Amino acid sequence: MAPTKPEFTPRMEGLDALRGFALFGLFIVHMPELYELYWAHPVTDPAQLIWHDIIFTIFAGKAFALLALCFGVSFFIIMDRSAQKGVDFTGRFIWRLVVLFLIGCAHAVWYRGDVLQVLAVMGLFLLPFYRLKSNAVIITIGVFFLAQPLMWAQIISGLNGAEWANQPLKFWSAKIPEVYLSGGFSDTIAMNITDGHAFKWLFMYESGRLSQILGLSLIGMVLGRIGFFREPSRFVKARVIGLVIAIVTALTLYHVRGSVTGLMPASEAMFMPRSLFGSVVSSLFDLSVMAALMLGFMSLYYSLAHKALNVLAPAGRMTLTLYVAQSLIFVPVFYGYGLGMHATMTQSEAILIGLAAFAAQVGFAHLWFKAFLYGPLEWLWRAATYLTIKVPFKRSETP
C-alpha cells in the first residue's frame, strides 16, 4: 500500500496542541529530575524543594499518562482513516510499531528512560480492541487496567499471608549507577544497553505504568471513536462537567490520600499491602490531575485561549523528533561524561532552563513547518512504515 497524501485538518489541531502540552509536561519533569540523576542526591533546601514539589505535583506521572491517552487517540485515527478507504491497516500498524520500537532502542542507548519502546510494545495490545464495537465495554476494560489489578492481586495475597506478596519491589533498592555520575561515554552507553535497559522495564512493570498505559490508550481510542477531538462543539458540556469532577477528585485525594492509605492493615511482617494500596491511591490522584489538565486544556483551547494554546500545535506534530532531541541535548549536560551538572544545577535553574529550551523548540517547530510537512523523525517513521522514501517531505513536494 502506498502512502497517502498528508491530511492536516484544522479540527484536529486541538489534538496536536494537547500532544504538544503533554510533551512539555514530560520535559519539564525530566529537567528538575536531571534526567534521573536527581535521585542520587535529592535536594534538601526548602526553597528548591518548593520548585521540585510544584512541578512533580502537577506533571510527574500526569504528562506521561496524557501522552498514553493521546497515543490511543492517534491509534484510532490511523486505523479509521484506512478503514474508510477500504484498507485494513492492521499489518501495517504492527510494522509501524516495530519501527517505533527500533527508534526507541536507538534512543535507549543514549537515555535509559526512553518511553518509545514501551509505547510501541503496549500498542500491540490495542489491536484486538479496535474491532470491538461496544465503547462501554472498552471503557470498562480500560478502567479495569487503570485500577491496577496486579497490585490488588498482590495486596490481597499479602493480607492472606503469602510470603512472596510481602517482599519489597525490586526497583525500590535500585541506585543511580555511579557510571552515570562520573563515568565515561562508552561506559554510560554500555550501562544503558545492559542494566539500564532492564531497570526501565522492571520499573514500568512494578510501578503499574504498563497497566496504566494500556488503560489510558483504550480510553483514548474511545475518545477518538466518538469524535471528541474531531467534533469538539458536541462535547462542551461534557468537558465542563468532567473538569469539575476531575478537580474535585484531585483536591480530595490530595488531602486524604495519606489517611486513606493508613486504613490498610499493616505490620512489620505484612507491610506491602499498605504500601501497594498507597501506590494505587497515588495512581488515582495522578489520573484525576491528568484528567483535569486534559479537560482544562481542551476547554481553554476551544474558547478564550485558543490562539495562545494553538502555539503548541506544531510541537505536537513533531513530538517524536522533539522528545528525542531533548535527551540528546540535556543528557550530556547532566551526566558525568558531559558537563556533569547533576551535582551543581539547582531545581529552579533546571526548570527555568527547561522553560526556555521548550520555548525554543516550539519556535523551531513553527519555522520547520513553514518548509516541511513532517518532523525529521516523523518523516523517517512514515517512510519506514510504508517501506519507501517517496513520502513527500518538503511542502513543495505536496501532490
N, C-alpha and C positions, 0 to 999 in steps of 0.2 A: 504494500500500500504506500503510495507516495504521500509526502507531507502536504497538508492543505495550506491555503493562504492564511496568514495570521489573522486572528479575529480579536480586535480590541474594541469592545463596546463601552460607551460611557457609563451604562448602567452597572457594569461590573467593576468600575474604578473604586467603588466602595470596598470591595474585597481586596483589591491591590493596596489601598491605603491601610486597611486593617492588617494585612500581612506586613506592610512596612512598619506599622506600630509594634507588632509582635517582634520583629527583628530588632527594633530599638530597645524593647524591654529586655530581650535576651542579651544584647550587647552591654546595656547599662548595668546588668548584673555581673557579667564577665569582668568588667573593668575594676570595680572595687574588690571583686573576688581574685583579682590579679591573675586571671586565667588559671584558677585553682590553687595558686600558691599562697593565698591569704591564710589558708588553714595551717600553714607551717608556723605562723606566728600571728594569731588573731590580735587585733588592736585592743587596748585597754583604756586609752584616753577617752573620757566621756564625750568630748566634743566630736571626735572622729567616729565614735560608736553611733552617734545620732545620724550622721550621714549614712553609715552602713545599715542601720536598722530601717531607716526610711525606704531606701532602695530595695532592701530584701523583703520588707513587709508588702510593698506594692507590687514588685515584679518577680522576685525569686519563686520559681515554681509556677508562676502565673503566665509569664511570657512564653515559656516552653509549652504550657498547656494550650495557650492561644494558637501557637504555631501548629500543634497537633490538630486542633479544630479546623484551621484553615487547610491543612493537608487533606482532611476528609472532604471538605467542600471542593477542593481542586480535583480530587479523585472523581467525584460525581460529574463535574463539568466535563472533564476529559472523556469519560466513558459515555456520557449522554450525548455529547456533540457527535461522536462517531456513530452512536446508535441511531440518531436522527438521520444520518446519511446511509443507513442500512449496513453499517460496518460493525462487526464485533471486535472491539479493541482489546479484549482480554489478553490474548497472547502478546500483543504489542505492549500492553501496560506492564505485564510481567517483565518483559525485556527492559522497559523503561526503568523499572525498579532495580533491575540488575545493574544498569548503567549508573543509577544514583548510588547504589551500594559501592560500586567501584570508585566513584568520585569520593565517597565517604572514606573508603580505605586509604586513598591517597592523602586525604586531609588528616586522617587519624595518625598518620606517620608524623605529621607536624604537631598536632594537638590531640591529646588522648580524649578530650571531652567532646569530640565530634558527635553530632546528633544525626547526621545524614544517613549513616549506616542503620541506625535504629529505626528511623522513619521508613527507610527502604524495606527492611525486614517486616515491620509491622504493617506496611501497606499491603503485603500479600494476604493478610487475614481479612482485608476489606472485600476482596473479590467475591467470596461466596455470598456476601450480604447484598451485593448490588442487585441481584435478581430477586431478592426478597421484596415483595410488593408492599407489605404492611409496614408503614412508618412507625406505628405504635410498637410493633414487635422489635424493630431495630432500636428504637429509643430505649425500650425495656432492657434489651441486651446491653446497650451502651451504658445505662445506669448501673447494671449489674457489675460490669467491669470497673466502673468508677468507684464502686463501693468496696473495692479491694478484696475480692473473695478469697485469695490465697492468704492474706493476712488474717482474715476471720477464721479460716481453717486452722491456722497456727494458734490463734488466740483460744479457740475452743479446745484444741488439743492440749495447750499449755494449762488451761484451767482444770483439765481432767488428769493432769499429772504426767503427760507424756514428756520424757526426758529431752527428746530432740526439739520439742517446741519451746523449751526453756533455755535453749542455747542462744547466746548473743549473735546478732547478724555479723557476718564476716567483714562487711565493709566498715563496721564501726572501728575495728582495730587497725585499719589501713592508715599509713602515714604518708605524707608527701615524700616521694623518693628524693634522696639527697642529690641525685644527679640533676634533678630539675633546678635545684637551688644553686648548685655550684659546678655542675659537670659541663663537659664539652658538648659540641653539637652532635657528633656521631654517637656519643653515649646516650644523649637525650633521645635521639631517633630510635636507637636500639631499645631503650626502655619503653617508648611509645608502642613499638611493634609487639613487645612481649608482655610484660607485666601491666603496662598502662592500658593496653587493649583489653586484657582480661578484666581489669578492675572496672572499666567503663560498663561492661555488660553485667558484671556482678552487682554494681550499684543500681543499674537500671532495673534489674530483676528484684533485688531485695527491697529497694525503696518503693516498689509498686509503680514505677514510671511506665513499665511496659503495659500493665493493665490499664493505666490511665490514658496512655496514647491510643490504645485500641478503642476504649470507651468514647473518648473525645472525637476520634476520627469517624466513628459510626454516627455520632450526633451531628458532626459537620456534614456528613454525607446526606443526612435527612434535611439539614438546612439548605443544602444545595438543591435537593429534590423539590422542596416546597417553594423555591424561588425567593428565599429570604434576602439574598443579595441581588437577584435579578429584578425583582419587583418590590423594592423597599417600601413603596407607598402603601402596600397591603398590610404592613406589619408595624405601623406607627404605634397603635395602642398596645400591641403585644410587647414591643420594645420597652415602652414606659413601664408597664406592669412588671415585666421581667426585671428591669433595672431596679425598681423599688424592692422587689423580693430579694434580689441578689445583695443589695446594700444592707438591708435589714439582717439578712442571714450572716453576712460577713461581719458586721458590727457585733452581732450577738455571739458568734463563735469566737471572735477576738477576745471578748471579755469573759466568756465562760469555759473556754476550751481546757484551761488548767483544772478547774473544779470538776468538769465533766470527766476528764481523764482520770481524776482521782477516785471516781466511783468504781473503777475496775479493781477487783481484789488483787492484792499483791503481797508477796512475802520475799524473804531473802532467796528462797529456792525457786519461787514462782514469780519472776519479775518481768518476763517477756510479754505476757498478756496485756499488762498495763502500758508497757512501752509501745507495743504494736497498736493498741487502741488509741494511744496518743497520736501515732502516725496517721491513723485513719481520720481522726478528728482534724488534724492539721491539714490533711489532704482535702477534706471538705471545706475548710477555710480557704485554702488556695483556690479551689474550684469556684467558690462563691465570689472571691475577689476577681478571678478571671472573667466570670460571667458579668460582673459589674463593669469591668474595664471594657469588655467587648460591646455590651449593650449601651454603655455610656458613650463610647467612641462612635458607634453607629448612629445613635440618636443625635449627637452633635454634628456628625458628618452630614446627615440628611436634613439639617436645619441651619442654625445660625453660624456654625463653624465650618461649613462645607469647604469654603475656599482655603482656609488655614490648614485643615486636616488633609485636603487633597494634595498638598505638597508632598505627602508621604507616598502617594501612589506610584511614582516612578521607582522609588526604592523597593516597593512591594513587587514590582515587575522584575526586579533583578535580585531577589532575596538570596538566591544561591551564590551569586558572584560576590555580593557584599558580605555575606556571612563568612565565606572562606577568606576574603580579603582582610576582614577584621583580625582573624587569628594570625594570618601571615604577617601582619604588621605588628601586632601587640604581643604575641608570644615571645619574640626576641627582646621586647622591651623589658619583660619581667623575668625571663628565665636566665639561668646562670651563664649560658653560652653567649648571651647578648649583652644587654645593658645591666641585667641583674637588679632591676629596680624593685623587686618584690620586697626587699628589706627596707627600702627608704621612701617609697611613694606612699603618701597618706591617702586615706579614703576620699577626702574632699578633692585632692588633686586628681585621683583616678577618675572620679565621677565627672569633674569639670572637663578633663581631657576627653573623656568619653562623649560628653555632650558636643564638644567642638568637633571631634572626629566624625560623629554620626551626621552632624550638620554638613560637614564636608562631603560625606558620602551621598547625602541627599542631593546636594548641589551637583555632584559628579553625575548622578543618575539623570537629573534633568538635562544636563548637557549631552550625555550619552545618547539619550533617546531622540534628540534632535537629528541625529545622523543614522542611528541604528534601530533595528526592530526588536532585538533581544540583547540581554546582557551577554558577555562573552561565554560564561559557563552555561547559561540558559540556551544559547545557540548550540554549544557543543552537546549538551544533553539532548536537545531536539534532533540534531543531526545524527547522533549515535542511536537514538530511538528508531529512526527511520533508515539507518544504515546508508546515509547519503550525505554528501556535502552540498547538495543542490537545494539547500534551505536558504531562502532569502535572508540576508543579514543586514545589508545597508538599505536604507529607505528607498534609494534609487532603484533597488532590485525588486521592489514590490510588484507582483504581477498586475 
